[in-house]
Amino acid sequence: MKKVILFDLDGTLIDSTDAIVKCFYHSFDELSFKFSGETEDIVNEIGYPLDVMYATLGVPKDKVWDFVDSYKKEYRKISIDMTTLLPDAIASVKLASTFARLAIVTTKTTQFSIPLLEHMGIMKYFEVIIGRQEVQNPKPHPEPVLKALEAMNLEPNLNIYMVGDTKLDLIAGNEAGVSTVGVLCGYGKKDDLLNYTSNVKENSLEAVRLIQSF
């Protein structure tokens, strides 16, 4: 049976940290919110849905979606120019495509994910893109992983691998009944990732090589 690799996006294949942080500060300014935290506090929440991030950062829950709307309007303008592929990401995806079927499972909405992937020239490698609006329950819930497998006409098994940089990716994969590989090129810390998988590599290319060896 051909292997399957489900990649997270932010912190796994791409670096959109600057764009994300800029959009948070834009929304704080536009909606006159006095953010008392630090940039590091924003970065530490990357991987969670935007509404969860804003609530964690102190925005009142009844105002969260106003901030999300402000964020998305700004992100639409700047995301392509302020997002880059991580080193070895292209090599990772190209190698993976030689022995596995590929999909993206991200908390970023597909309206942003697909243009980014197309702009970076790697959209053609992925059969399925599952983003925030395709699911009721985002990662760490297993629904996004299961949704991707359903779209690929597959049942969960250990020949399927979820590759991601945060515990959210690994928990989702574990709960869905697939294998997991953590990567250290994004936002998660090694000690944290090791709580959820025994497979932790420096980047997505090393992760793909590991999967190829199994």
Backbone torsions as a table, in degrees:
resi	resn	phi	psi	omega
1	MET	NA	134.5	179.3
2	LYS	-67.5	139.4	178.9
3	LYS	-71.2	161.1	178.6
4	VAL	-130.8	132.9	177.4
5	ILE	-122.7	123.9	176.1
6	LEU	-105.0	113.7	-179.0
7	PHE	-96.2	135.3	160.7
8	ASP	-68.8	169.6	-177.0
9	LEU	-109.5	-72.4	-177.6
10	ASP	-64.8	124.6	178.5
11	GLY	84.4	-7.0	178.5
12	THR	-112.8	-48.9	176.8
13	LEU	-115.9	-28.8	-177.4
14	ILE	-127.8	159.4	173.9
15	ASP	-117.9	106.5	178.3
16	SER	-118.5	23.7	-176.5
17	THR	-56.0	-48.9	-176.8
18	ASP	-61.1	-41.3	179.9
19	ALA	-65.7	-43.3	-179.5
20	ILE	-62.6	-49.0	-178.9
21	VAL	-61.9	-44.2	-180.0
22	LYS	-59.7	-39.9	-178.6
23	CYS	-70.4	-33.2	175.4
24	PHE	-64.7	-47.7	179.9
25	TYR	-65.5	-34.9	176.0
26	HIS	-59.8	-46.3	-178.7
27	SER	-67.2	-38.0	176.9
28	PHE	-60.5	-44.1	-179.8
29	ASP	-67.6	-46.1	-175.8
30	GLU	-63.0	-35.6	-176.2
31	LEU	-104.7	14.8	173.0
32	SER	54.1	45.9	177.3
33	PHE	-100.7	127.2	179.9
34	LYS	-86.6	96.7	-179.7
35	PHE	-78.7	121.6	-175.1
36	SER	-96.4	-1.4	-177.8
37	GLY	-91.0	-165.5	179.6
38	GLU	-116.6	164.2	176.8
39	THR	-55.5	-37.1	179.4
40	GLU	-58.8	-32.8	179.0
41	ASP	-65.4	-36.8	176.9
42	ILE	-67.4	-48.7	-177.5
43	VAL	-59.5	-38.1	-178.5
44	ASN	-65.1	-18.9	-178.8
45	GLU	-96.3	-5.3	-178.3
46	ILE	-61.2	132.7	-175.4
47	GLY	118.5	-28.9	174.8
48	TYR	-82.6	158.2	174.5
49	PRO	-59.7	152.5	-176.8
50	LEU	-57.3	-41.8	-178.3
51	ASP	-63.5	-37.1	177.7
52	VAL	-68.2	-41.3	179.0
53	MET	-59.9	-47.8	-178.7
54	TYR	-62.6	-42.4	179.6
55	ALA	-62.8	-42.4	179.1
56	THR	-63.6	-33.7	-178.3
57	LEU	-83.2	2.4	171.3
58	GLY	107.9	-0.6	178.5
59	VAL	-71.9	131.7	178.2
60	PRO	-56.0	139.5	-173.8
61	LYS	-59.5	-30.7	-179.4
62	ASP	-77.7	-5.6	179.4
63	LYS	-111.3	-5.9	-171.5
64	VAL	-54.4	-44.9	-173.7
65	TRP	-72.0	-23.3	171.9
66	ASP	-64.4	-40.1	179.0
67	PHE	-69.7	-39.0	177.6
68	VAL	-61.3	-43.0	178.8
69	ASP	-62.5	-43.2	178.5
70	SER	-62.1	-44.1	178.1
71	TYR	-57.7	-50.2	-174.3
72	LYS	-64.8	-36.3	178.2
73	LYS	-62.7	-41.4	179.4
74	GLU	-73.3	-40.5	-178.5
75	TYR	-61.8	-37.1	178.9
76	ARG	-59.5	-33.2	-177.7
77	LYS	-78.2	-35.7	-167.3
78	ILE	-113.5	-11.2	-167.6
79	SER	-60.5	-43.7	-176.5
80	ILE	-66.3	-42.9	-178.3
81	ASP	-71.4	-24.8	-174.6
82	MET	-109.2	16.3	179.2
83	THR	-121.6	137.8	179.6
84	THR	-129.1	155.5	170.6
85	LEU	-72.7	141.2	174.2
86	LEU	-70.5	152.7	177.0
87	PRO	-54.4	137.6	178.7
88	ASP	73.8	2.3	-179.1
89	ALA	-64.6	-44.7	179.6
90	ILE	-63.3	-45.2	178.6
91	ALA	-61.0	-37.9	179.1
92	SER	-61.9	-49.9	-177.2
93	VAL	-67.2	-41.0	179.5
94	LYS	-63.1	-44.7	178.4
95	LEU	-63.9	-45.5	-179.1
96	ALA	-58.5	-36.8	-176.7
97	SER	-68.6	-15.2	-179.8
98	THR	-80.0	-16.7	-177.9
99	PHE	-137.9	0.3	-176.1
100	ALA	-142.7	156.9	168.2
101	ARG	-85.4	143.2	-171.3
102	LEU	-123.8	146.6	174.0
103	ALA	-147.9	161.9	174.4
104	ILE	-109.5	132.6	174.2
105	VAL	-126.4	106.2	-171.3
106	THR	-134.9	159.7	173.0
107	THR	-89.0	-12.1	174.4
108	LYS	-70.3	144.1	179.9
109	THR	-70.6	149.3	-178.0
110	THR	-66.1	-23.7	178.2
111	GLN	-64.1	-21.8	174.7
112	PHE	-101.2	-37.1	-175.8
113	SER	-64.6	-46.9	-175.6
114	ILE	-63.9	-47.4	176.5
115	PRO	-59.5	-37.3	178.0
116	LEU	-64.1	-46.3	-179.4
117	LEU	-64.6	-38.6	178.1
118	GLU	-66.6	-44.0	179.8
119	HIS	-60.6	-35.6	-177.2
120	MET	-88.1	-2.0	173.0
121	GLY	79.5	18.8	-178.1
122	ILE	-120.2	3.0	-179.9
123	MET	-58.6	-34.4	-175.1
124	LYS	-63.3	-17.0	-177.8
125	TYR	-84.2	-12.0	-171.7
126	PHE	-109.3	129.5	178.4
127	GLU	-75.2	-36.7	-170.0
128	VAL	-139.6	140.7	172.2
129	ILE	-123.2	118.0	175.9
130	ILE	-110.6	118.4	179.6
131	GLY	-117.6	-169.0	-173.6
132	ARG	-60.1	-40.0	-172.9
133	GLN	-79.1	-7.8	178.7
134	GLU	-84.2	-7.3	-175.1
135	VAL	-133.3	156.7	172.2
136	GLN	-82.1	-35.9	-174.2
137	ASN	-122.2	107.7	-179.2
138	PRO	-74.8	170.1	173.2
139	LYS	-52.4	139.0	18.8
140	PRO	-86.2	4.0	174.3
141	HIS	-63.7	145.5	-178.5
142	PRO	-73.4	-8.7	-174.7
143	GLU	-52.6	-44.7	-179.3
144	PRO	-61.2	-38.8	177.8
145	VAL	-65.6	-46.6	-179.3
146	LEU	-65.2	-34.3	178.2
147	LYS	-65.5	-41.1	178.1
148	ALA	-63.4	-43.7	-179.6
149	LEU	-65.8	-38.7	177.0
150	GLU	-60.8	-42.7	179.8
151	ALA	-66.1	-25.2	179.3
152	MET	-95.5	4.5	179.5
153	ASN	60.1	46.8	-177.7
154	LEU	-127.4	153.0	171.0
155	GLU	-102.4	148.1	179.1
156	PRO	-57.9	137.3	173.5
157	ASN	-160.0	170.2	-173.5
158	LEU	-79.7	1.3	173.3
159	ASN	-91.4	4.7	175.7
160	ILE	-109.1	135.7	-174.0
161	TYR	-125.3	128.5	170.3
162	MET	-96.5	121.9	-178.8
163	VAL	-113.2	122.3	-178.9
164	GLY	-158.5	168.1	-173.5
165	ASP	-101.9	-3.1	179.8
166	THR	-129.3	164.7	178.6
167	LYS	-62.6	-24.8	179.3
168	LEU	-61.1	-41.7	179.0
169	ASP	-65.2	-43.3	-175.2
170	LEU	-71.9	-40.3	177.2
171	ILE	-62.5	-44.7	179.6
172	ALA	-59.6	-44.7	179.1
173	GLY	-64.5	-45.6	179.4
174	ASN	-60.7	-45.3	-178.4
175	GLU	-67.2	-26.8	179.2
176	ALA	-82.4	-11.7	178.5
177	GLY	87.5	27.8	176.5
178	VAL	-117.1	169.3	177.0
179	SER	-77.1	158.9	-177.2
180	THR	-135.4	147.6	174.0
181	VAL	-136.4	125.3	176.8
182	GLY	-92.0	149.6	176.6
183	VAL	-126.8	150.0	-173.5
184	LEU	-104.4	17.0	-178.0
185	CYS	-92.6	6.0	-176.8
186	GLY	-125.3	-122.8	-167.8
187	TYR	-106.3	-13.7	-178.4
188	GLY	-85.9	156.2	177.3
189	LYS	-102.2	146.8	-174.3
190	LYS	-55.9	-48.1	-177.6
191	ASP	-60.0	-36.4	179.6
192	ASP	-69.6	-45.4	-178.6
193	LEU	-63.7	-35.5	-178.8
194	LEU	-66.6	-13.7	174.2
195	ASN	-72.0	-15.9	-172.9
196	TYR	-122.3	-11.4	176.7
197	THR	-157.4	151.1	175.1
198	SER	-89.6	-5.5	-177.7
199	ASN	-105.7	102.5	177.8
200	VAL	-130.5	125.0	-178.1
201	LYS	-124.6	165.7	-175.6
202	GLU	-67.2	-36.3	-175.6
203	ASN	-154.8	178.8	-175.0
204	SER	-67.9	-31.3	178.6
205	LEU	-65.7	-43.6	176.6
206	GLU	-64.2	-36.3	177.8
207	ALA	-63.4	-43.7	179.9
208	VAL	-65.0	-41.4	177.7
209	ARG	-62.0	-38.7	176.8
210	LEU	-62.6	-47.2	-179.8
211	ILE	-61.7	-40.2	178.7
212	GLN	-61.1	-32.0	-176.4
213	SER	-77.6	-17.3	-177.2
214	PHE	-73.9	NA	NA
